[in-house]
Amino acid sequence: MTTPSARQGLTRRQLISRSFAASAGMIIGAGFIAAPDAAWAYEASAIKPETFATLVQMARDIYPHDRISDEYYVIAVKGYDTAEAAPGIEAGIAMLNATAEAAGFGGYAAAGWEADRVKILQSLEKTAFFQQIRGGLVTGLYNQKAVWPIFGYEGESFSKGGYISRGFDDINWL
């Protein structure tokens, strides 16, 4: 049997996901999480660093964008690192890891293929925990002004005279 990487070459996403499988892709110390290949770090205060690293991987798998670095996903989920949210987040990540272990992985982050992690998430998509994280990511990720240029969004247009004079009717693909 051939692996997906042997059939079609290793994609960037697969390479990143495999690096996450080896120690969740991050350096995790006493309350400290850092990406070895990126310019971000985060010191967890209320939840365990391993839980936070898994939460970042979960966020990336729910809304996968190859052009967005992990630092934006960290910003999107760091609001869950509070004393009030910690018990629910710890319990939710424990449930996620238990589901991954039942599927034959050593936890969610240890599932090296994105497709495997997506199957795990799909089995939990009706849970309150999954819905909480997915819903929070919509605003937590996409309301960051730093990611708007990546998607080609220029921001609000009222202060600039509206969209009509700024490319509203520039449709060159019809």
Secondary structure, DSSP 8 states (H G I E B T S, - for coil): ---HHHHH---HHHHHHHHHHTGGGSEE-SSEEE-TTSS-EEE-SSS-HHHHHHHHHHHHHHS--TTS-HHHHHHHHGGG-STTTHHHHHHHHHHHHHHHHHTTSSSTTT--SHHHHHHHHHHTTTSHHHHHHHHHHHHHHHT-TTTHHHHT-----GGGT-STTTTTT-----
